[in-house]
Amino acid sequence: MMEVSNMAGRRALKAVLIDLSGTLHVEETAVPGAQDALNRLREASVAVKFVTNTTKESKKHLLERLHRLNFDLQEEEIFTSLSAARTLLEQKRHRPLLLVEDSALQDFTGIETSEPNAVVIGLAPEQFNYQTLNKAFRLVLDGAPLIAIHKARYYKRRDGLALGPGPFVAALEYATDRNAIVVGKPEKSFFAEALSNLGCNPNEAVMIGDDARDDVGGAQNAGMLGILVRTGKYREGDERKIHPSPHLTCESFPEAVEHILKNML
């Protein structure tokens, strides 16, 4: 059953931002009906953009995965937290120690990494060992900025929930007594950059995702509406963990699209 909050004072909807992992798919399995729902949404008079905190693979690898699952989207429609991290590195001219998976390194091609003076941390299970984390600890302790691609507590895999990068970022923050710079969801700057080329304001956009805090809470703090889906990492009661509560809580992405088409256009 859908639960809907008030829309008073909203402007006409111009854009829909869509999370990927947990919302459209879980690893190599699509959410039932998601492809058709996306096609229906594309036929409406709204811009569509895909925004993700996924850090285990490059945008190119992610796009290939989505095409294998028969989703119709283009690379330029995807905005990732890896892209946001790269932008920050280029602006600050940092030379990072990259704690990301090898499959994500493509998105940092051309970034100088010799003699690192910054630490960038994403979801990198193969990198989360004592030796590598201790190297990051020493750099941050000596003044290097700690840049968290995001701080998700956990995410959904086929075999169940798994630790995200957040606990490892928190460990480095605790050990160094420094706060990380977060570039992905739920940061307002992430959503602002995602909307920047869509020609709309935050109060003309809605975000669909399975993470109450990072997707929905972040979007609503940025001035958008948020729709929470009960797929992926969702756990019973997640909608009560944020304030304001989601505009809509529904079973899945297709149901969210149905609501948008019937009630928000």
PyMOL commands that set and color helices and strands:
alter all, ss='L'
color gray80, all
select helices_A, chain A and resi 34-42+59-68+75-77+81-92+102-108+125-127+130-141+166-176+188-195+202-204+212-221+238-241+253-263
alter helices_A, ss='H'
color red, helices_A
select strands_A, chain A and resi 3-4+15-18+25-26+29-30+47-52+78-80+96-99+118-121+146-148+154-157+160-163+181-182+205-209+225-229+248-250
alter strands_A, ss='S'
color yellow, strands_A
deselect
rebuild
show_as cartoon
